[in-house]
């Protein structure tokens, strides 16, 4: 390219010309010469002028061309910075822009020499620029192919990391893709190396995450020496070793945590078992196996013992006391027991006390465990009491133990109601009384164990309960009716009538019966104001009998209440006439060699005739003891008090509860 020139002086130095001197020629003699010289001067001027014009045109072109070059340089910077990946069409766009930019560059140039010089400069610039643009576009296209290939390698690396089985496929497929690229061998070689190393590093990273020991083994075996650099191999091995140490530490911590959690679980289970919670054998077996797996032989053995104990508890939970005794005696009699039998014996011994106490005190719980649960009861509806009472009688006969009618929650509710007022007690008594007889009195004692009045109230009929309530109010308003001057006389007569029958009661029960009798008398004598003027002790007798549970039937016979045996006062069974009682007791028989036969103090058996010389005394459980003179009581050979269930005897011989 022609170098640009700056301003250069076009004319040489003109030497000073002196004034013509006067001569012949000055006055016309040299006119021809002068004209010739003028023509030469004109020619010279035109040449100078042409040169000046060319210089000016060249200068103008240079300015325009410089501006175009500067503008294209800025466009080039902008286009390259915003070119799409691969710069497709970049050179063509630049060429078209150049064709537009070059228009007008030669405008105004009239001098051939200047035009030729300008065209040469333009051609030289155009060639260089076209080469630069093509070089950039080609380089960008190759760069995109390289970038795409590397991105594909990165994706292959990710797949190999996530799925180790895909490592060989990704390695091969990537190399095939690179081989198909239209790039130089050097570029292909670099892409192959990048691909192999990237995919291999990804595979090793994934294997390290999943199985660091396998990753370390492959590295140590030299499986990747031909692919990875020493630095990459070191990094991969260090990563595997770090993961191995981390995994070992985590495994140790996890084992410690699991061991502690297992022991805590065992502790919880043992606490639940101690609290009476039944643990399924499957869960205990699982605990035993897990303890064995961690090498806790002692813990596993303890759980094994617990399993045997739990099995024994499940088996014996429904037993009667005699079943405990039978099995305990059988095991104790064995000369040499197995370890399991020793555990069984120890467990049964530990269970027996509580089990027997529960059986004796609440046989209903034992019945429920054996699938005979109590029917539901509505305390506000006395008609629902019947099914519960029948259930309790069945359990009592099966177990030989008195079965409570109500559960604890029901007792609390009835107790609260009965404790509010006398009316509240009567309301409760009215509902309990539908159960009837001994069972009603036992239920009343269950509700108010320290207040015998409720038991007395359920022993009398509904009309009498209402009368007793009215009489109590009258006595409160007017003590003179029966509680004034006649109080001592009334009490004395009451105890005379009660006589030996008082042995069936404690002091509080006797007092309650006297109180009921006085209230019944007060209600009956409400028109009379004072015992002193109108009272007669004989008038108390029917009310005393009612207070003791007697009821006079339409046939004129009294049932229940006071009776006599050998002319001594005693209490009859509920609903029984004196005649029925006499007939049943007169037919009581027993074998002299029986274990339960009553005996004399020297151990010789009594006869039935001997026993009938004693006075039958009704107990709280409805059975009858036999009392003799001086406080003696008939006893069995084992020293226990002899007692009979007179109602059971009556059912056995077919005696009905009516006078004959």
Steps between C-alpha positions, in 0.01 A plus 500: 500500500630845404599701800291806561683826454453817692509850361796555269598825332433472125726778369874523537682800637475803264806708495470878506494666156648834460337787303576502126740746409430737217618354182410481142312190559297660771336721257369226266800346374423179714114484460506166326709349761268629766191346338675168483590512857139583596371185330750293686385658823135415429584139434693482821210657692253246372727217607534649838127549524435138398737375757334710764160374398615140514652557836172644624296210359739252658477677831118492485505129415733425785265671744195311372684171491633548851150571628365184331781292648441644844124434477557144383742438783228598748245284316745212504543526876123515553420210263765273645387565856139421413559226245300180549689179584687398184461853350306356206461763221740742664733536197211539257342769717829683517543470125159648429563782743832570325333520163275769640780680683727515192239683296603864455859446604616591144252778448659831394827347388576621148869446494584159359807465710309576817216257401751225432672562830164498686385180326824329597451600864136386496590165343777437749272585797215293359718193465637523849156559652338211313776270621456620859123448486528152353767409754278620786194314370700182447658524844164564661348200322784280618472649848129415508570144393759473773266655756214273393726199517615598847142556615410158365794358694377675815155347454657158443698554819181571692337184368803290582497648851135417557510161328830318516379240248484776235870586527623285208211610275559869565873466446453328160211711371680823580813396314293404195336841499835677521641288216214618276585869551658691207789637707871453499664194648654713771160629605357148490779376719435772755127426493565127544719568801250739654214256442680195640620682808171678569286185468746296706516759778120510507482120520755490783317776691175304482669175599668678790163619623348153471791271580821684584690179571437370148609835356826486694561140390459592130733798534762293682474232229592760234171470313510869403872569469478536121217753521554723801793719589695427819336802661154373408581154631621647829188710535275202427685280748493766770126544445444124533707483820311794650168330425627172643601670823176697511294187435693307767443781751133530406456124526660499844279789614193338348581172671543679832173688455312187393646305791396769746156529339458123524596499867262789565226303325578196713487717812162640393362154432620376839331797668177429313512135602557603864194728472290208380497584130484190281772508234446280190745213475589608145638828629698325774641255244605793281679664793675173583621455140625858477689471828660180374596673174696772684672243719311582822466141616403599853225730381370240258493241778302734727246560225479125450415465868248784464335317210455189712365708789261685268377172357435365847315819594279478192423137577436537873322836486163322475568233762318437825705486823488122510653484152797703625542265793475189284765616251733638768480173693565300182814699418626495857462123509730449200842379604690680227344791315612653172600870495168580330310316772689694767395823332142375477493406869647834608251691287200308633612554858530872433157517336308292748456756779358775281299259287341335802424837661335621178306178468378522859426873510377557146416174329321703232840604366599134472172426320559786255846362420333170419260661255208553737491878529238681710196635310479880477286677756315833504500630857196716427301201377447226760368265233857459372618368838349156447744378234796620705364331812454171311857526371631561852306200638639277225856608572447461873375142459783416262776646714356457847586866566265790547495704178446878534203629303646838406837611368700779666364781281141388559561480875632858507197632314247320721690598816491867406127480435419311822709736713315817401190447713266240644289530188809434291570188706145377452520561125818292481346235726193476275720414202730259680206324668380360166796261517343349809604326817858441605644626170323836546640538853850414377469757220385761755806426716717533191362851443507613867727260690508723809127585513276195564184705450501446124521122552204518739301708251547252215391219735148641533234546234437820309198610705695447818791705364265787430347461845843496664589822318181668619547367851853635517367844415230473769753390760717795415207735547362327813742297708230419748346246264766235558831668582409688815426343835429166336831473316661272758193280532476464120867403469476249783200330345672495158802313641274260688318414177821477299667275754759260356422620148716802584798274436431546127568873524769734615414788733440746219267262317299443816472875550382546141232234542378665822492839327293364210259329743450827693439695176244244382325520838503882488337500158236253612429697823523848352162590650634441851728753651677335794632155583446567867120506467438287190803271447506123559812297429296217355392736221865512384522128415379504137716801422803331654438198279464720190820685589677163517379408151172326577201532267148386577334337202136499394473151647578638844842336524814698570792436269852592588578716802489348847449130559577254777698182542478310821302801628800726442464806266684472165474651154320311224625496139340770287157388383495185712228412745583351837351170389713477187815572700413238763435233241825562307721511808340188640608313188865606503721191492880446470739210496707453815821447299456817295777760524243775552289326766460695829693344786517522877798651671659155519471456123215254503233573238168648601177349384227697328296475819791646698530788256130584523543565873705805400343831392537584127642852462478668158822659382545797269564263207163326561650178630419368850738426783394298804555655845477314829514595865780714638585642157604170344475464122488175305824443311649262246798274557732761353380756752296705256147598602238259370241681285233393252323670213145433614353625174715257300388219729138604450538501122657157522208342680234696310369715783318807377490825691148479642337376814381137498 
